[in-house]
Amino acid sequence: MASTFGGLNIMTLGMSAQQLSQNTTGHNVANSKTDGYSRQTVNLITTTPQQIYTANGMSVAGTGVTTASITRARDFLVDTQYWQKNATKNYWSTQGEVLAKVENVFNDTKNTGIQNAIELFHTALGTLASNAGEPSARTSAREAASALVETMKTSGNNLVSQANDASSRIDTQITQVNSVSKQIAALNKQIVSQEATGATANDLRDQRDKLVDELSAFTEVNVSEEKNGSYTVMIAGGISLVQGDHATELTVEHGRNTPYGYDTTKVTALNGTVNVSFKNGSIASLTNLRDTTINGYLADLDAMAQSLLQDFNAQHKQGKTKDLNAADNFFGESFGTASTVNDYATGGANDPTVQTSPASWLSILKVNEDFYGTDGYNLIAAAGSSAAGSADGTTATALKNWLVDDPATASASLGKNSLSSYYGSIVSSAGVQTQQAKNMTTNQTVIFDSVATTRQSVSGVSMDEELSNMIKFQQAYAACGKMLATMDSMLDSLINIR
């Protein structure tokens, strides 16, 4: 026989279950704009039924409802895709951001860049070829050369600054990685502790996944969940960044690049015993930009400086000064007129202290200081031979053609390109790389946004759905209350029977 008060208990359980469902709905609504929050659901099940006797034998009667669990809406496969795509997107967005700055180093649109300086030097040499006897023409050639040197050095310094900035950002981001890793490890410990009783630590899990979101922007991560609920987070090279409540701390060793002098970073783990590399994410992008892209453009500028110090000087030393004496170097140090034609390639016997293979050609590039002495501009070679006379401009013409025009006199060290065409290829390469990075950023952002939308559809809070649930739970709660009142009235009638 069913209990006289069984109905009261059933309605009490029902009201409690609907109240919890309503509270959880309120929790969802309150956190609808909380970044990383996952929608929660109260899972209800029937309580253990009661055996009763019927005319046809034993049967069972329901005893109400209870809460089985409160779960969050989450798909680990979608999360994994999100983390992978986030790392790729951030790799390319960082590429695009830095390459735009690198491209700006070579931007000649305001007539202030290297190409403009080459053209002005080219024009000045043309004027010298036509007016070899004029001091003003010689002075103009010297100053145009000096402007070219300074512009090249400024561009080199700007590239070094970009490399230093990349190293600084890597250093900062490694600090952030360490901080996030420690927080994930701490949450692992809390989650394992809370879930040891069989509960699900929904809000703590959301916090942990949000931290993995942050981590995936820095580097690609491989996340696996252990049986006890903790995360193991791996990065490239099989390094365990987080395992249980332990986080591996990464350290940054600072150095200096040779030959260009920018700051470098080396990331290690386990007290410096393991070198750490990164795949995708902003850290891998910054490392690649610094060590490959920017370093490559510095090497290109260095090749231009080397060509001026070797090939341009060689051409200049074939000519004659205003006084029809043998010419010396136009760029770099003066080796003396008795030394070999190509001192920066072979080493001049008259000045063995000058490096023949300096760490950086750009660092030693300058206009010959002798040209700035009293009447020093007369040391610039314009004439091709003594017989032609001081008004001859044969050598100045050859130098002019070497800069821009004539493939026959182009620099061998620049792949038989003129200085102008070689620099043009640098500008073109920078533009192509920047555009590629922009295109890849756009493409990867579209892919990432698609995954993010899928993730939001799984885990996000729908206000329409929650308002519908609110009405549903309110009506169920009210119905339970009405039935409870009815049963109370029935019991009152029973008690008051006379």
C-alpha positions in Angstrom: 0.0 0.0 0.0 1.3 3.4 -0.9 2.3 5.8 1.9 -0.3 8.3 3.0 2.3 11.0 2.8 4.1 9.7 -0.3 2.5 12.3 -2.5 3.8 15.1 -0.3 7.3 13.8 -0.6 7.0 13.4 -4.4 5.9 17.0 -4.8 8.6 18.2 -2.4 11.2 16.4 -4.5 9.6 17.9 -7.6 9.7 21.4 -6.3 13.3 21.0 -5.3 14.3 19.6 -8.7 12.5 22.4 -10.6 14.1 25.0 -8.2 17.6 23.7 -9.0 16.8 23.7 -12.7 15.6 27.2 -12.4 18.7 28.3 -10.5 20.9 26.7 -13.1 19.0 28.5 -15.8 19.7 31.7 -13.9 23.4 30.8 -13.7 23.4 30.4 -17.4 21.7 33.7 -18.0 24.0 35.5 -15.6 27.1 34.1 -17.4 25.8 34.5 -20.9 28.5 37.1 -21.6 31.3 35.4 -19.5 34.2 34.5 -21.8 34.8 30.8 -21.8 31.6 29.9 -20.0 29.8 26.6 -21.0 26.0 26.2 -20.7 25.1 24.0 -17.8 22.2 21.5 -17.7 20.5 19.8 -14.7 20.0 16.1 -15.5 17.0 14.7 -13.7 16.1 11.0 -13.1 13.3 9.2 -11.4 13.8 8.1 -7.8 13.7 4.4 -6.8 10.2 3.2 -7.3 8.1 1.7 -4.5 6.7 -1.8 -4.7 3.0 -2.0 -4.2 0.3 -4.7 -4.2 -2.3 -4.6 -6.9 -5.2 -6.8 -7.8 -3.0 -8.5 -10.4 0.0 -8.9 -8.1 3.1 -6.9 -7.3 3.8 -3.6 -9.2 5.8 -0.5 -8.7 4.8 3.1 -8.2 6.9 6.1 -8.9 8.3 8.1 -6.0 9.3 11.3 -7.7 12.4 12.9 -9.2 16.0 13.6 -8.1 19.1 15.2 -9.7 21.5 12.9 -11.3 24.1 15.5 -12.3 24.8 19.0 -13.5 26.8 18.9 -16.7 28.3 21.5 -19.1 27.8 21.5 -22.8 31.3 20.8 -24.3 32.8 18.9 -27.2 36.5 18.0 -26.6 37.0 17.3 -30.3 35.8 20.8 -31.2 38.0 22.3 -28.4 41.0 20.5 -29.9 40.2 21.9 -33.4 39.8 25.4 -31.8 43.2 25.2 -30.1 44.9 24.0 -33.3 43.3 26.7 -35.5 44.0 29.4 -32.9 47.7 28.6 -33.0 47.8 28.7 -36.8 45.8 32.0 -37.0 48.1 33.7 -34.5 51.2 32.4 -36.4 50.0 34.2 -39.5 48.6 37.3 -37.9 51.9 37.8 -36.2 53.7 37.3 -39.5 51.4 39.9 -41.2 51.9 42.4 -38.3 55.7 42.3 -38.3 56.2 41.9 -42.1 54.1 45.1 -42.6 56.7 46.9 -40.4 59.6 45.3 -42.3 58.1 46.3 -45.6 57.8 49.8 -44.4 61.6 49.8 -43.8 62.0 49.4 -47.6 59.1 51.8 -48.4 60.4 54.4 -50.9 57.1 56.1 -51.6 58.1 59.3 -49.8 61.4 59.6 -51.7 63.4 58.9 -48.5 64.5 55.3 -49.0 67.4 53.4 -50.4 66.0 53.4 -54.0 65.8 57.1 -54.0 69.3 57.4 -52.6 70.6 55.1 -55.3 68.9 57.3 -58.0 70.3 60.5 -56.5 73.8 59.0 -56.4 73.3 57.8 -60.0 72.3 61.3 -61.1 75.3 62.9 -59.2 77.7 60.5 -61.0 76.1 61.4 -64.3 76.6 65.1 -63.5 80.2 64.3 -62.6 80.8 62.4 -65.9 79.7 65.5 -67.8 81.4 68.0 -65.5 84.5 66.3 -64.2 86.4 69.5 -63.7 83.7 71.1 -61.6 84.3 71.0 -57.8 80.5 71.2 -57.2 80.0 68.0 -59.3 82.6 66.1 -57.2 81.1 67.4 -53.9 77.6 66.4 -55.0 78.8 62.9 -55.9 80.5 62.6 -52.5 77.4 63.8 -50.6 75.1 61.6 -52.6 77.3 58.6 -51.7 77.2 59.6 -48.1 73.4 59.8 -48.2 73.2 56.3 -49.7 75.4 54.9 -46.9 73.4 56.6 -44.2 70.1 55.4 -45.7 71.4 51.8 -45.9 72.6 52.0 -42.3 69.3 53.4 -41.1 67.4 50.6 -42.9 69.7 48.1 -41.3 69.2 49.7 -37.8 65.5 49.6 -38.3 65.6 45.9 -39.2 67.8 45.2 -36.1 65.2 47.1 -34.0 62.5 44.8 -35.4 64.6 41.8 -34.5 65.1 43.1 -31.0 61.4 43.7 -30.7 60.7 40.1 -31.7 63.1 38.9 -29.0 61.5 41.1 -26.4 58.1 39.8 -27.3 59.3 36.2 -27.2 60.7 36.8 -23.7 57.4 38.4 -22.5 55.3 35.6 -24.0 57.4 32.8 -22.4 56.7 34.5 -19.1 53.0 34.4 -19.9 53.2 30.7 -21.0 54.8 29.9 -17.6 52.1 31.8 -15.8 49.2 30.1 -17.7 50.8 26.7 -17.3 51.0 27.1 -13.5 47.4 28.2 -13.4 46.3 25.1 -15.4 48.3 22.8 -13.1 46.6 24.5 -10.0 43.2 24.0 -11.6 44.1 20.3 -12.3 44.6 19.8 -8.6 41.4 21.5 -7.7 39.4 19.6 -10.3 40.8 16.2 -9.3 40.0 17.0 -5.6 36.4 18.1 -6.3 35.6 15.3 -8.7 37.0 12.6 -6.4 33.5 12.4 -4.9 31.9 11.9 -8.3 30.9 15.5 -8.9 31.8 17.4 -12.1 33.7 20.7 -11.5 32.0 22.5 -14.4 33.1 26.1 -13.6 36.7 25.0 -12.8 36.8 23.1 -16.1 35.6 26.2 -18.0 38.4 28.2 -16.3 41.0 25.6 -17.3 39.8 25.5 -20.9 39.9 29.2 -21.1 43.5 29.1 -20.0 44.3 26.5 -22.7 42.7 28.9 -25.2 45.2 31.6 -24.1 48.1 29.1 -24.3 47.1 28.0 -27.8 47.7 31.6 -29.1 51.4 31.3 -28.1 52.1 27.8 -29.4 50.3 24.7 -30.7 49.3 22.4 -27.9 48.3 18.7 -27.7 45.9 18.3 -24.8 44.7 14.9 -23.3 42.4 14.3 -20.4 43.5 11.7 -17.8 41.1 9.4 -16.0 41.1 11.6 -12.9 40.0 14.6 -14.9 43.4 16.4 -15.1 44.9 17.7 -18.3 48.2 16.8 -19.8 49.4 19.6 -22.1 52.2 18.8 -24.6 54.1 21.2 -26.9 56.4 20.6 -29.9 59.2 18.1 -29.3 57.2 16.0 -26.9 57.8 18.3 -24.0 55.2 18.0 -21.3 54.3 21.6 -20.3 51.6 20.5 -17.8 51.1 17.1 -16.2 48.8 16.8 -13.3 49.5 19.5 -10.8 53.1 20.0 -12.2 54.0 22.7 -14.7 57.3 22.7 -16.5 58.9 26.1 -16.3 60.5 27.5 -19.5 63.6 29.7 -19.3 65.0 32.2 -21.8 68.7 32.5 -22.4 69.7 35.8 -24.0 72.4 36.2 -26.5 73.6 38.4 -29.4 73.5 37.7 -33.1 76.6 37.6 -35.1 77.1 39.4 -37.4 74.2 41.8 -37.1 74.1 42.4 -33.4 70.4 42.0 -32.6 69.2 40.3 -29.4 68.6 36.5 -29.6 66.7 34.1 -27.3 67.1 30.4 -26.6 64.2 28.7 -24.8 65.0 25.8 -22.6 63.3 23.5 -20.0 64.4 21.3 -17.2 67.2 23.6 -15.9 68.5 24.3 -19.4 69.0 20.6 -20.3 66.3 20.5 -23.0 66.0 23.0 -25.9 62.4 24.0 -26.6 61.1 24.6 -30.1 57.6 25.8 -31.0 55.1 25.0 -33.7 52.6 27.6 -34.9 51.4 30.3 -32.5 53.0 33.7 -32.0 56.2 32.5 -30.5 57.1 30.3 -33.5 56.2 33.1 -35.8 58.3 35.7 -34.0 61.3 33.2 -33.9 61.0 32.6 -37.7 60.6 36.3 -38.5 63.7 37.2 -36.5 66.0 34.3 -37.4 65.0 33.8 -41.0 63.1 36.7 -42.5 64.7 39.7 -40.9 68.1 38.1 -40.8 67.7 37.4 -44.5 67.0 41.1 -45.3 69.9 42.1 -43.2 72.0 39.7 -45.3 70.7 41.4 -48.4 71.7 44.8 -47.2 75.1 43.4 -46.2 75.5 42.0 -49.7 74.8 45.5 -51.1 77.4 47.0 -48.8 79.9 44.3 -49.7 79.3 45.0 -53.4 80.0 48.8 -52.8 83.1 48.0 -50.9 84.4 45.4 -53.4 83.0 45.9 -56.9 82.3 49.6 -56.8 85.7 50.2 -55.3 87.4 48.0 -58.0 85.7 50.0 -60.7 86.7 53.3 -59.1 90.3 52.3 -58.7 90.6 51.8 -62.4 90.1 55.5 -62.9 92.2 58.6 -62.3 91.8 61.4 -59.8 91.4 65.1 -60.7 95.2 65.3 -60.7 95.3 62.2 -62.9 96.8 60.0 -60.2 95.8 56.5 -59.4 92.5 56.4 -57.5 92.0 54.8 -54.1 88.8 53.2 -52.6 85.6 55.3 -52.9 84.0 53.5 -49.9 85.6 52.2 -46.7 89.2 52.8 -45.7 92.0 54.1 -47.8 94.4 51.3 -48.6 96.9 53.4 -50.5 97.3 53.6 -54.3 99.9 50.9 -54.4 97.7 48.2 -53.0 95.7 45.8 -55.1 92.5 46.8 -56.9 90.1 44.7 -54.8 91.5 45.1 -51.3 88.3 44.2 -49.5 88.3 40.9 -51.3 92.0 40.0 -51.2 93.4 42.2 -48.4 95.7 45.1 -49.1 99.4 44.6 -48.2 99.6 48.3 -47.3 96.9 48.1 -44.7 96.7 44.6 -43.2 94.7 45.8 -40.2 91.5 46.2 -42.3 89.4 43.1 -42.2 88.9 41.3 -45.6 85.9 39.4 -44.2 84.3 41.6 -41.6 81.4 40.4 -39.4 79.1 42.8 -41.2 80.0 44.7 -44.3 77.3 47.2 -43.6 78.9 48.1 -40.3 82.1 49.2 -42.0 80.5 50.9 -45.0 81.3 54.6 -45.3 82.6 57.1 -47.8 86.4 57.3 -47.8 87.3 59.9 -45.2 90.1 61.2 -47.4 87.4 62.7 -49.6 86.5 65.1 -46.8 90.0 66.6 -46.4 91.2 69.8 -48.0 90.2 69.5 -51.7 89.5 65.8 -50.9 86.8 65.7 -53.5 89.6 65.8 -56.1 90.5 62.3 -55.1 87.2 61.0 -56.6 88.0 59.3 -59.9 86.1 60.6 -63.0 88.7 60.2 -65.7 89.4 56.8 -67.3 93.1 57.5 -68.0 95.8 60.1 -67.7 95.8 60.5 -71.5 92.2 61.5 -71.5 92.7 64.4 -69.2 91.1 65.6 -66.0 87.9 66.6 -67.8 87.3 63.1 -68.9 84.3 61.3 -67.3 84.8 57.7 -68.5 85.1 56.2 -65.0 82.3 58.3 -63.6 80.1 57.0 -66.4 81.1 53.4 -65.7 80.3 53.9 -62.0 76.9 55.4 -62.9 76.1 52.5 -65.1 77.2 50.0 -62.4 74.6 51.4 -60.1 71.6 51.2 -62.4 71.9 50.7 -66.1 74.5 48.4 -67.7 74.4 44.6 -67.1 77.9 44.4 -68.4 79.2 46.3 -65.4 76.8 44.9 -62.9 78.0 43.4 -59.6 79.2 39.9 -59.7 78.5 39.5 -56.0 74.9 40.5 -56.5 74.2 37.8 -59.1 75.1 40.1 -62.0 72.4 42.6 -60.9 73.0 46.3 -60.6 72.7 47.7 -57.2 69.4 49.2 -58.1 67.8 46.0 -59.5 69.1 44.0 -56.6 67.5 46.4 -54.2 64.3 46.3 -56.3 64.2 42.5 -55.8 64.4 43.0 -52.0 61.5 45.4 -52.1 59.5 43.1 -54.3 60.2 40.1 -52.0 59.1 42.1 -48.9 55.9 43.1 -50.6 55.2 39.5 -51.7 55.8 38.1 -48.3 53.7 40.7 -46.6 50.8 40.1 -49.0 51.1 36.3 -48.5 50.9 36.8 -44.8 47.8 39.0 -45.1 46.2 36.4 -47.4 47.0 33.6 -45.0 45.8 35.6 -42.0 42.5 36.2 -43.8 42.1 32.5 -44.7 43.1 31.2 -41.3 40.8 33.7 -39.6 37.9 32.4 -41.7 38.7 28.8 -40.7 39.1 29.7 -37.0 35.9 31.7 -36.9 34.1 28.7 -38.4 35.4 26.4 -35.6 34.7 29.1 -33.0 31.1 29.4 -34.3 30.7 25.6 -34.0 32.1 25.7 -30.5 29.7 28.5 -29.5 26.7 26.6 -30.9 27.7 23.7 -28.6 28.7 25.5 -25.5 27.2 29.0 -25.7 24.1 30.3 -23.9 21.0 30.9 -26.0 18.9 33.5 -24.3 15.8 32.3 -26.2 16.4 28.7 -25.0 17.0 29.8 -21.4 13.9 32.0 -21.3 11.9 29.0 -22.6 13.4 26.8 -19.9 12.7 29.4 -17.3 9.0 29.4 -18.2 9.0 25.6 -18.3 10.6 25.2 -14.9 8.4 27.9 -13.4 5.3 26.2 -14.6 6.5 22.8 -13.4 7.3 24.3 -10.0 3.9 25.9 -9.8 2.2 22.7 -10.7 4.1 20.8 -8.0 3.1 23.5 -5.6 -0.6 23.3 -6.6 -0.5 19.5 -6.2 1.1 19.9 -2.8 -1.7 22.2 -1.8 -4.3 19.8 -3.1 -2.7 16.9 -1.2 -2.5 19.1 1.9 -6.2 19.8 1.6 -7.0 16.0 1.1 -5.0 15.2 4.3 -6.8 17.9 6.1 -10.1 16.5 5.1 -9.0 13.0 6.2 -7.8 14.2 9.6 -10.9 16.1 10.2 -13.4 13.3 9.4 -15.7 12.8 12.4 
